[in-house]
Amino acid sequence: MQVDLVKIKYLRKQKGLTQKELARLLGYKSQVGYHYIESGKHQMKIHQLVTLADLLGVKLEDLIIRDQTKAVC
């Protein structure tokens, strides 16, 4: 399963959220942990992905890349 990091960043910006704000909403103490996820340095746990989908107002499957040839990370 590959997460569509480009789409997540796009949706975050469309919602007017900074990485710091989204990090706080996901339970991170600082923006750095979330930055590592959005930049592809760390993988998101499934419960975080579910919460993120809810925060961004999309379905979980909307954040998944189905065609593995298009995967960002």
C-alpha positions as CSV (number, residue, x, y, z in Angstrom):
1,M,0.0,0.0,0.0
2,Q,1.4,3.4,-1.0
3,V,0.1,6.6,0.4
4,D,-0.4,9.5,-2.0
5,L,1.8,12.1,-0.3
6,V,1.3,14.7,-3.1
7,K,-2.4,14.5,-2.6
8,I,-2.1,14.7,1.2
9,K,0.0,17.9,0.9
10,Y,-2.5,19.3,-1.7
11,L,-5.5,18.6,0.5
12,R,-3.8,20.0,3.6
13,K,-3.1,23.3,1.8
14,Q,-6.6,23.4,0.4
15,K,-7.9,23.1,4.0
16,G,-5.6,26.0,4.9
17,L,-3.6,23.9,7.4
18,T,0.1,24.1,8.1
19,Q,2.2,21.1,8.8
20,K,2.4,22.3,12.4
21,E,-1.4,22.5,12.8
22,L,-1.9,19.1,11.2
23,A,0.9,17.6,13.4
24,R,-0.9,18.9,16.5
25,L,-4.2,17.5,15.4
26,L,-2.6,14.1,14.8
27,G,-1.0,14.1,18.2
28,Y,2.6,15.0,17.4
29,K,4.5,17.2,19.8
30,S,6.1,19.1,17.0
31,Q,5.9,19.6,13.3
32,V,9.0,17.6,12.5
33,G,7.3,14.1,12.9
34,Y,4.6,15.0,10.5
35,H,7.0,16.6,8.1
36,Y,8.9,13.3,7.9
37,I,5.7,11.6,7.0
38,E,4.6,14.1,4.4
39,S,8.1,14.1,2.8
40,G,8.2,10.3,2.7
41,K,10.9,9.8,5.2
42,H,8.6,7.9,7.6
43,Q,5.5,5.8,6.9
44,M,2.2,6.7,8.5
45,K,0.5,4.1,10.8
46,I,-3.0,3.1,9.6
47,H,-4.7,4.7,12.5
48,Q,-3.0,8.0,11.7
49,L,-4.0,7.7,8.1
50,V,-7.6,7.1,9.1
51,T,-7.5,10.2,11.3
52,L,-5.8,12.2,8.6
53,A,-8.5,11.2,6.1
54,D,-11.2,12.4,8.5
55,L,-9.3,15.7,9.1
56,L,-9.0,16.3,5.4
57,G,-12.6,15.4,4.7
58,V,-11.9,12.5,2.4
59,K,-12.3,8.7,2.4
60,L,-9.3,6.6,3.4
61,E,-9.1,5.1,0.0
62,D,-8.7,8.6,-1.6
63,L,-5.3,8.8,0.1
64,I,-4.0,5.5,-1.4
65,I,-2.2,5.1,-4.7
66,R,-3.8,2.1,-6.5
67,D,-1.3,2.0,-9.4
68,Q,2.0,1.2,-7.8
69,T,3.9,2.7,-10.8
70,K,2.7,6.2,-9.6
71,A,3.9,5.8,-6.0
72,V,5.8,8.7,-4.6
73,C,7.8,6.9,-1.9
